[in-house]
């Protein structure tokens, strides 16, 4: 890494990255061990056989022998289905790229074809590393160590080195994203117009054939052009864009009044919309609205979970709950229950057409973690309406309904004793805005995310742990149940992330408060990288899949959704890590970073994942840590 050999360091990083990726490609078994690899590989084979590019896949085959997943039998039409949703040409850029070497391997063993496909992905990883180095040298020509550190991060951050040595369309997104950001760096720094615009055009065309996670980079491109414009043009463009967005919202009217706030389907499945419960404006014992439940919409009924802080206060105590209810026609309904989940065989009760109040009491288990009021659905069709639901700590009279202070039903008297209702929106008077069904993007629904934010009183503790998980997912294994570093081993990386945040804060202070000390092109380049990382990691936050009723964050391969911004993220981290240090310390920090990351990769593969692959019992029994 001497001054006389400026390319020695990136060449060594590329060589080390290839050696490790190749080792991993040889070691990882075929089948289910690389997340989604089976169906990405099948799509590449389909493309090589000139089948229609309809994003066909081979889901549902986990646990079958590898030859069943990766062999010719996956071409059986009964095992394939059309991909629904997403871009019209989703993934075709990557699959056509993978199809080229497969055209020459017809009849070769599946193991050979898979190894070649993995090698093709490794080539994309090397391209990503090279572009990352190029971007830094283009944007910050006087700073060499951020370029080396950024290339090292793009090469050896475990989650991405894991992903880029398997067959996955996100590998294509990382490489094309780095190419596109390199083109934007050329726009900001000037230079060869032919080379810059050729990269830009290739990035646009190839990016449209990848996946939705690439699309935010087009907004980053618009932002980069905006940065290059004159001040007057920037003002006009900003005002026009704001007016256009406001006009679009007024014209499209994407929001409509939704169902009852805080009330959800009792059976919510991952990947489906967490729909609110319908409200009925009718004659009710309290207020104007009631919950309306039908078996067609809510076969297992509806529920509202109490915040966990409330549950902690109720452990070992007596609790009384009740609700007003009536049916459209006499029906058998599961009795209202206070429990942690829907349980089969719950006691039944007859419900008539007139409003009736039913109350119950129980002692909360001392070890209770979750608690929900579950309201059943009629068994024989029709609907049942609920109003004035109440959960109160202590033992209250079951012979008479409570008297609420007002329609909000938050407090009142029960049997002459004051009480506080632990439920939110118990009489369905409040509703939440919902995205109209035409705009409720599937399969990852907007309303589910919106409801998770609106239910912040319950979901905030789950969101609070999200930062820790993102650090673990980025610096450790690829995601899902694939094991990686233990919590203790992740502490240095968490501290490194915090240090990078401190350094980036210093960079931001220089950009916004000391603009005369920063080169214009360098300032614009840092802002472009910040926009690219921010835009792509927004998708990561979106795809953490919060379940608003159970207050759970489901993270499955989350950091890969920011693959299109891999280069920008790596360079921002490098800038943040090195900025607070003097020039001599930057050199040593870069060397230490490379060694630590490479060692972490070797340990994860040889010391953690191989025992997981070769586990003689259930693989999860051999996990030292599960994310």
C-alpha positions in Angstrom: 0.0 0.0 0.0 2.8 2.4 -0.9 2.4 5.6 -2.8 4.2 4.1 -5.8 1.7 1.4 -6.2 -1.7 3.1 -5.9 -3.6 0.0 -7.0 -1.8 -2.5 -4.8 -4.3 -2.2 -1.9 -7.5 -2.6 -3.9 -5.9 -5.5 -5.9 -5.1 -7.3 -2.6 -8.7 -6.7 -1.4 -10.1 -8.1 -4.6 -7.9 -11.1 -4.4 -8.8 -11.8 -0.8 -12.5 -11.3 -1.5 -12.3 -13.8 -4.4 -10.5 -16.3 -2.3 -13.0 -16.2 0.6 -16.0 -16.1 -1.7 -14.7 -19.0 -3.7 -14.1 -21.0 -0.4 -17.6 -20.3 0.6 -19.0 -21.3 -2.8 -17.3 -24.6 -2.4 -18.3 -25.3 1.2 -22.0 -24.2 1.4 -24.2 -27.2 0.5 -26.8 -26.8 -2.2 -30.5 -26.4 -1.5 -31.8 -24.3 1.3 -28.6 -23.0 2.9 -28.3 -19.8 0.9 -31.6 -18.0 1.3 -33.8 -18.1 -1.8 -30.9 -19.6 -3.8 -33.0 -22.5 -5.1 -35.6 -20.5 -6.9 -33.1 -17.9 -8.1 -31.1 -20.7 -9.6 -34.2 -22.3 -11.2 -35.0 -18.9 -12.8 -31.5 -18.8 -14.3 -32.0 -22.3 -15.7 -35.3 -21.2 -17.1 -33.8 -18.2 -18.8 -31.0 -20.4 -20.3 -33.7 -22.8 -21.6 -35.5 -19.8 -23.2 -38.7 -20.3 -21.2 -40.9 -17.2 -20.8 -39.4 -14.8 -18.3 -42.4 -14.8 -15.9 -40.4 -15.0 -12.7 -41.2 -18.6 -12.1 -39.9 -20.1 -8.8 -39.7 -23.4 -6.9 -40.9 -22.5 -3.4 -42.1 -25.0 -0.9 -39.3 -27.5 -1.5 -37.2 -26.9 1.6 -36.1 -30.2 3.1 -36.2 -32.2 -0.1 -33.0 -33.6 -1.5 -30.8 -31.1 -3.4 -31.3 -32.9 -6.7 -35.0 -32.4 -6.3 -34.6 -28.7 -5.8 -31.7 -28.1 -8.3 -32.3 -30.9 -10.8 -34.5 -31.3 -13.9 -37.5 -32.2 -11.8 -38.0 -28.6 -10.7 -39.0 -27.9 -14.3 -42.2 -29.9 -13.7 -45.0 -27.3 -14.2 -46.7 -28.6 -11.1 -43.8 -27.3 -9.0 -43.7 -23.8 -10.6 -45.9 -20.8 -10.3 -45.9 -17.3 -11.6 -44.4 -14.6 -9.5 -47.1 -12.1 -8.4 -46.4 -8.4 -7.9 -43.2 -6.4 -8.4 -41.8 -5.0 -11.5 -42.9 -6.4 -14.9 -39.4 -7.6 -15.7 -38.3 -8.3 -12.1 -35.0 -10.0 -11.9 -34.5 -10.6 -15.7 -31.3 -8.6 -15.8 -29.7 -11.0 -13.2 -31.3 -14.1 -14.7 -30.1 -13.3 -18.2 -26.6 -12.6 -16.9 -26.7 -16.0 -15.1 -28.1 -17.7 -18.1 -25.1 -17.0 -20.4 -22.7 -19.5 -18.8 -25.6 -22.0 -18.2 -26.1 -22.2 -22.0 -22.9 -24.0 -22.3 -23.6 -26.5 -19.4 -26.7 -28.3 -20.6 -26.4 -31.9 -19.3 -23.8 -31.0 -16.7 -24.3 -32.2 -13.1 -26.4 -29.9 -11.0 -23.4 -29.4 -8.6 -21.3 -28.0 -11.5 -24.1 -25.7 -12.7 -24.7 -24.4 -9.3 -20.9 -23.7 -8.7 -20.7 -21.8 -12.0 -23.8 -19.8 -11.0 -22.1 -18.9 -7.7 -18.9 -18.0 -9.5 -20.9 -15.6 -11.7 -22.3 -14.0 -8.5 -18.8 -13.7 -7.1 -17.8 -11.8 -10.3 -20.5 -9.3 -9.5 -19.1 -8.9 -6.0 -15.7 -8.1 -7.4 -17.3 -5.6 -9.7 -19.1 -4.0 -6.7 -15.8 -3.7 -4.8 -14.0 -2.1 -7.8 -16.8 0.4 -8.3 -16.8 1.3 -4.6 -13.1 2.1 -4.7 -13.6 4.1 -8.0 -16.4 6.1 -6.5 -14.4 7.2 -3.5 -11.3 8.1 -5.6 -13.6 10.1 -8.0 -15.4 12.0 -5.3 -12.5 12.5 -2.8 -9.3 12.3 -4.9 -7.2 13.7 -2.1 -8.3 11.1 0.4 -7.0 7.6 -0.4 -7.7 5.7 2.9 -11.5 6.2 2.7 -11.4 4.5 -0.7 -9.4 1.5 0.6 -11.6 1.2 3.7 -14.8 1.5 1.7 -13.6 -1.2 -0.7 -12.8 -3.4 2.3 -16.2 -2.9 3.8 -17.9 -3.7 0.4 -15.7 -6.9 0.3 -15.8 -8.2 3.8 -18.9 -7.1 5.7 -20.2 -10.6 6.5 -23.8 -10.2 5.6 -22.9 -9.1 2.0 -19.9 -11.4 1.5 -22.3 -14.2 2.5 -25.0 -13.0 0.1 -22.7 -12.2 -2.9 -21.2 -15.8 -2.9 -24.6 -17.3 -3.5 -27.2 -17.1 -6.3 -29.4 -14.2 -5.5 -30.8 -11.3 -7.5 -29.7 -8.9 -4.8 -26.1 -9.5 -5.9 -27.1 -8.0 -9.2 -28.7 -5.1 -7.5 -25.5 -4.4 -5.5 -23.3 -4.5 -8.7 -25.6 -2.4 -10.9 -26.3 0.0 -7.9 -22.5 0.5 -7.5 -22.2 1.2 -11.3 -25.1 3.7 -11.1 -23.6 5.5 -8.1 -20.3 5.6 -10.0 -22.1 7.3 -12.9 -23.6 9.9 -10.5 -20.1 10.5 -9.0 -19.0 11.2 -12.6 -21.8 13.7 -13.0 -20.8 15.5 -9.8 -17.0 15.6 -10.5 -17.2 16.1 -14.3 -14.7 14.5 -16.6 -15.4 12.1 -19.5 -18.9 12.8 -20.5 -19.0 9.7 -22.8 -18.0 7.3 -20.0 -20.3 8.9 -17.4 -23.4 8.9 -19.5 -22.7 5.3 -20.8 -22.5 4.1 -17.2 -25.7 6.1 -16.4 -27.6 4.6 -19.3 -26.5 1.1 -18.5 -27.5 1.6 -14.8 -31.0 2.8 -15.8 -31.6 -0.1 -18.3 -30.1 -2.8 -16.1 -31.7 -1.4 -12.9 -35.2 -1.6 -14.4 -34.8 -5.3 -14.8 -33.7 -6.0 -11.2 -36.1 -5.4 -8.3 -38.0 -2.7 -6.6 -35.2 -2.0 -4.1 -33.2 -0.4 -7.0 -35.9 2.2 -7.7 -34.9 4.6 -4.9 -31.6 5.2 -6.8 -33.5 7.0 -9.5 -34.7 9.5 -7.0 -31.1 9.8 -5.8 -30.1 10.6 -9.5 -32.7 13.4 -9.6 -31.3 14.7 -6.3 -27.8 14.7 -7.8 -28.8 16.6 -10.8 -30.6 19.0 -8.5 -27.4 19.5 -6.6 -25.6 20.4 -9.8 -28.1 23.0 -10.9 -27.8 26.8 -10.2 -29.4 28.1 -7.1 -32.4 29.7 -8.9 -33.1 26.4 -10.7 -32.9 24.5 -7.5 -35.4 26.7 -5.8 -37.8 26.5 -8.7 -37.4 22.7 -8.9 -37.9 22.2 -5.1 -41.1 24.4 -5.1 -42.5 22.7 -8.2 -41.8 19.2 -6.8 -43.5 20.0 -3.6 -46.5 21.5 -5.4 -46.7 18.4 -7.7 -46.7 16.0 -4.7 -49.4 18.0 -2.9 -51.5 18.0 -6.2 -51.0 14.3 -6.6 -52.2 13.6 -3.1 -55.2 15.8 -3.6 -56.1 14.1 -6.9 -55.3 10.5 -6.0 -56.8 10.7 -2.4 -54.8 7.6 -1.3 -56.2 7.6 2.2 -59.7 6.7 3.4 -61.3 6.2 6.7 -60.5 2.7 8.1 -61.8 0.4 10.7 -61.6 0.6 14.5 -58.3 1.7 15.9 -56.3 -0.9 17.8 -58.6 -3.8 16.9 -57.1 -6.5 14.6 -57.8 -9.9 13.1 -57.1 -12.6 15.7 -55.3 -14.7 13.1 -52.7 -12.6 11.4 -50.3 -14.4 9.1 -46.9 -13.1 7.9 -47.1 -11.5 4.5 -50.8 -10.7 4.8 -52.5 -7.4 5.5 -53.1 -6.6 9.2 -56.6 -5.3 8.5 -58.5 -3.3 11.0 -61.9 -4.5 12.3 -65.0 -2.9 10.6 -67.0 -0.3 12.5 -70.8 -0.1 12.3 -72.7 3.1 12.9 -75.8 1.9 14.7 -77.7 2.2 17.9 -75.3 1.2 20.6 -75.1 1.2 24.4 -72.3 3.7 24.1 -71.4 6.3 21.5 -72.2 6.0 17.7 -70.2 3.0 16.6 -69.7 -0.7 17.4 -67.2 -3.4 16.2 -68.8 -5.6 13.5 -67.3 -9.1 13.2 -68.3 -11.7 10.5 -66.8 -15.1 9.9 -66.1 -14.2 6.3 -63.6 -11.5 7.3 -62.5 -12.7 10.7 -62.9 -16.5 11.0 -61.2 -16.7 14.4 -62.6 -13.4 15.7 -60.8 -10.2 16.6 -58.6 -9.0 19.4 -56.7 -6.2 21.1 -53.5 -6.9 22.9 -52.7 -5.0 26.1 -49.3 -3.2 26.1 -46.7 -5.4 27.8 -46.2 -2.7 30.4 -49.8 -3.2 31.5 -49.4 -7.0 31.5 -46.4 -6.7 33.9 -48.7 -4.7 36.3 -51.4 -7.4 36.1 -49.3 -10.5 36.8 -50.8 -12.4 39.7 -53.7 -10.1 40.1 -57.5 -10.6 39.5 -58.8 -9.0 36.3 -62.4 -8.4 35.3 -63.4 -8.0 31.7 -66.7 -7.7 29.8 -68.4 -6.4 26.7 -71.8 -5.5 25.2 -72.7 -7.7 22.2 -75.6 -8.7 19.9 -76.0 -10.7 16.7 -77.7 -10.0 13.4 -79.6 -13.3 14.0 -79.3 -15.7 17.0 -75.9 -17.3 16.7 -73.3 -19.4 18.6 -70.2 -17.3 19.4 -67.0 -18.1 21.2 -67.1 -16.5 24.7 -65.1 -13.3 25.1 -61.7 -14.4 26.4 -58.7 -12.8 28.1 -55.7 -14.8 27.0 -52.4 -14.6 25.2 -53.7 -16.2 21.9 -56.7 -17.7 20.3 -57.2 -21.2 21.7 -59.2 -24.0 20.1 -62.2 -25.3 22.0 -63.0 -22.0 23.8 -66.4 -22.1 25.6 -69.4 -21.1 23.4 -72.4 -18.9 24.2 -75.7 -18.0 22.4 -76.1 -14.4 21.4 -79.4 -12.9 20.5 -80.5 -9.8 18.5 -80.7 -7.5 21.6 -77.7 -5.9 23.3 -76.5 -7.9 26.3 -73.6 -7.3 28.6 -71.4 -10.3 29.7 -68.6 -10.1 32.2 -66.0 -12.5 33.5 -63.2 -12.6 35.9 -59.8 -14.4 36.2 -56.4 -14.3 37.9 -53.6 -13.4 35.5 -50.8 -16.0 35.5 -47.7 -14.8 37.3 -45.5 -15.6 34.3 -47.8 -14.0 31.7 -45.9 -12.2 28.9 -48.8 -11.2 26.6 -52.5 -10.6 27.2 -55.3 -9.9 24.7 -59.1 -9.5 24.8 -60.4 -11.9 22.1 -63.9 -11.4 20.7 -65.3 -14.3 18.8 -67.0 -14.6 15.4 -70.4 -16.2 14.8 -70.2 -19.9 13.7 -73.1 -20.0 11.4 -72.7 -16.8 9.3 -74.2 -13.4 10.0 -72.5 -10.8 12.1 -72.0 -10.0 15.7 -71.5 -6.5 17.1 -69.4 -5.5 20.2 -69.4 -2.3 22.1 -68.1 -0.9 25.4 -65.4 -3.6 25.9 -63.7 -3.2 29.3 -60.7 -4.8 31.0 -60.2 -3.6 34.6 -57.7 -4.6 37.2 -59.4 -6.0 40.3 -62.6 -8.0 41.1 -65.7 -6.1 40.0 -69.4 -7.0 40.1 -70.5 -9.3 37.3 -74.2 -8.7 37.8 -74.4 -5.2 36.4 -72.6 -3.4 33.5 -70.2 -0.6 34.2 -71.2 3.0 33.9 -68.7 4.9 31.7 -67.9 8.6 32.2 -68.3 9.3 28.5 -68.3 7.6 25.0 -64.5 7.1 25.1 -65.1 4.4 27.8 -61.7 5.0 29.3 -63.0 5.2 32.9 -66.2 5.1 35.0 -67.8 3.2 37.9 -68.6 -0.5 38.2 -70.7 -1.6 41.1 -70.3 1.8 42.7 -66.4 1.5 42.5 -64.3 3.6 40.2 -62.2 1.8 37.5 -59.8 2.5 34.7 -60.3 0.7 31.4 -57.1 -0.9 30.2 -58.3 -1.1 26.6 -57.8 1.5 23.9 -60.7 2.6 21.8 -63.0 0.1 23.6 -66.2 1.4 22.0 -64.8 1.7 18.4 -65.4 5.5 18.3 -61.9 6.1 16.9 -60.7 5.0 13.5 -57.4 5.2 11.7 -56.8 6.4 8.2 -56.0 3.5 5.8 -54.4 3.4 2.3 -57.0 2.7 -0.3 -56.9 -0.9 -1.6 -55.8 0.3 -5.1 -52.6 1.7 -3.6 -52.1 -0.8 -0.8 -49.0 -2.4 -2.3 -48.8 -6.2 -2.1 -47.5 -8.6 -0.9 -45.9 -6.2 1.7 -48.9 -4.1 2.5 -48.7 -0.4 3.3 -51.6 -0.6 5.8 -49.7 -3.1 7.9 -46.8 -0.7 8.3 -49.1 2.2 8.8 -51.1 0.4 11.5 -47.8 -0.6 13.2 -46.9 3.1 13.5 -50.3 4.2 14.6 -50.3 1.5 17.3 -47.1 3.0 18.8 -48.2 2.6 22.4 -47.9 -1.2 21.9 -45.3 -1.5 19.2 -42.7 1.1 20.5 -40.8 -1.5 22.6 -40.5 -3.8 19.5 -39.3 -0.9 17.4 -36.8 0.0 20.1 -34.9 -3.2 19.6 -34.8 -2.7 15.8 -31.5 -0.8 15.9 -29.7 -3.6 17.7 -31.0 -6.2 15.2 -30.0 -4.1 12.2 -26.4 -3.8 13.6 -26.4 -7.6 14.0 -27.8 -8.3 10.6 -25.4 -6.0 8.8 -22.2 -7.0 10.6 -23.0 -10.7 11.0 -24.6 -13.4 8.8 -27.0 -12.9 5.9 -30.2 -13.2 7.9 -33.1 -15.6 8.6 -31.9 -18.4 10.8 -28.4 -18.6 9.3 -26.1 -18.2 12.3 -23.4 -15.6 12.7 -21.6 -13.8 15.5 -22.7 -14.0 19.1 -24.1 -10.9 20.9 -20.7 -10.5 22.7 -18.8 -10.8 19.5 -21.0 -8.1 18.0 -20.2 -5.6 20.7 -17.0 -4.2 18.9 -19.0 -3.8 15.7 -21.7 -2.0 17.5 -19.1 0.3 19.0 -17.6 0.7 15.5 -21.0 1.7 14.2 -21.4 4.3 16.9 -17.9 5.6 16.1 -18.8 5.9 12.4 -22.0 7.8 13.4 -19.8 10.2 15.4 -17.5 10.7 12.5 -20.4 11.3 10.0 -21.7 13.9 12.4 -18.4 15.7 12.1 -18.7 15.5 8.3 -22.2 16.8 8.4 -21.2 19.8 10.6 -18.5 20.7 8.1 -20.9 20.4 5.1 -23.7 22.5 6.6 -22.0 24.8 9.0 -18.5 25.3 7.5 -19.2 25.1 3.8 -16.2 27.4 2.9 -13.8 24.7 4.2 -15.2 21.9 2.1 -14.7 21.5 -1.7 -18.0 21.9 -3.5 -17.6 18.7 -5.4 -16.7 16.8 -2.2 -19.7 18.3 -0.4 -22.0 17.3 -3.2 -20.5 13.8 -3.4 -21.0 13.3 0.4 -24.6 14.4 0.1 -25.2 12.1 -2.9 -23.8 9.1 -0.9 -25.9 10.1 2.1 -29.0 10.2 -0.1 -28.2 6.8 -1.7 -27.7 5.1 1.6 -30.7 6.8 3.2 -33.0 5.9 0.3 -32.0 2.3 0.1 -32.0 1.7 3.9 -35.5 3.1 4.1 -36.6 -0.1 2.3 -34.8 -2.1 5.0 -36.9 -0.3 7.6 -40.0 -0.9 5.6 -39.2 -4.6 5.2 -38.7 -5.3 8.9 -42.3 -6.4 8.8 -43.8 -5.2 12.1 -46.9 -7.1 13.1 -49.0 -4.4 14.8 -51.3 -6.7 16.7 -48.6 -8.9 18.3 -46.0 -6.1 18.4 -43.4 -8.3 16.8 -40.7 -7.3 14.3 -40.1 -10.1 11.8 -36.6 -9.6 10.2 -35.7 -12.0 7.5 -32.6 -11.2 5.4 -33.2 -7.5 6.0 -29.9 -5.9 5.1 -30.0 -7.4 1.6 -32.9 -5.1 0.7 -30.3 -2.2 0.9 -28.0 -4.1 -1.6 -28.5 -1.4 -4.3 -26.8 1.1 -2.0 -24.0 -1.3 -0.8 -21.3 1.0 -2.2 -22.8 4.1 -0.7 -23.2 2.5 2.7 -19.7 1.2 2.7 -18.2 4.5 1.8 -20.2 6.5 4.4 -19.1 4.1 7.1 -15.5 4.4 5.9 -15.8 8.2 6.0 -17.3 8.2 9.4 -14.7 5.7 10.9 -11.7 7.6 9.5 -12.8 11.2 9.8 -12.0 11.8 13.5 -8.5 10.3 13.1 -5.2 11.9 11.9 -3.7 10.7 8.6 -1.3 8.3 10.3 -4.0 6.7 12.4 -6.3 6.4 9.4 -3.7 4.0 7.8 -3.6 1.8 10.9 -7.4 1.9 11.3 -7.9 0.8 7.7 -5.5 -2.1 8.1 -7.1 -3.2 11.4 -10.6 -3.0 9.8 -9.6 -5.3 7.0 -8.0 -7.8 9.3 -11.0 -7.9 11.7 -13.5 -8.2 8.9 -11.7 -11.0 7.2 -11.2 -12.8 10.5 -14.9 -12.4 11.3 -15.8 -14.0 7.9 -13.5 -16.9 8.4 -14.9 -17.5 11.9 -18.5 -17.3 10.8 -17.9 -19.8 8.0 -15.6 -22.3 9.6 -16.5 -22.0 13.2 -20.2 -21.4 13.1 -21.9 -22.1 9.8 -20.1 -25.4 8.9 -21.2 -27.0 12.2 -24.7 -25.7 11.4 -24.7 -27.3 7.9 -23.4 -30.6 9.4 -25.7 -30.7 12.4 -26.6 -34.4 13.1 -30.0 -33.4 14.5 -32.2 -30.5 13.9 -30.0 -27.6 12.5 -31.3 -25.1 15.1 -30.0 -27.4 17.8 -26.5 -26.5 16.6 -26.9 -22.7 16.5 -24.6 -20.8 18.8 -26.8 -17.7 18.2 -30.0 -17.0 16.4 -30.8 -13.5 15.1 
